[in-house]
């Protein structure tokens, strides 16, 4: 097993990242370290929030990416984010070096960036 940083996203965003369709992840916050390498994208079915549900044990590890940069999200980047609308004040995480995953088993989804163990590839 090898430990990686992980980020959870609500379905179908993980599938869009895994397919290469979604190249920007939109968040209100930035990671502590950029560039961020070997970030595991964990897709889950439950929207996590600090107000209530903070984890989901039934996530799926769908991709490993690098976060090349984080910048203010621009209105002309809606398609790259697979978003239905734009709102100012959000951060755009540029996802690069996509490595799709197709793993058996469940992987926990949690808030923010958290450690996760994956089998050696």
Helices and strands as residue ranges (DSSP letters): E 2-10, H 13-19, E 24-27, E 36-44, E 55-72, G 75-77, E 91-100, E 107-110, E 113-118
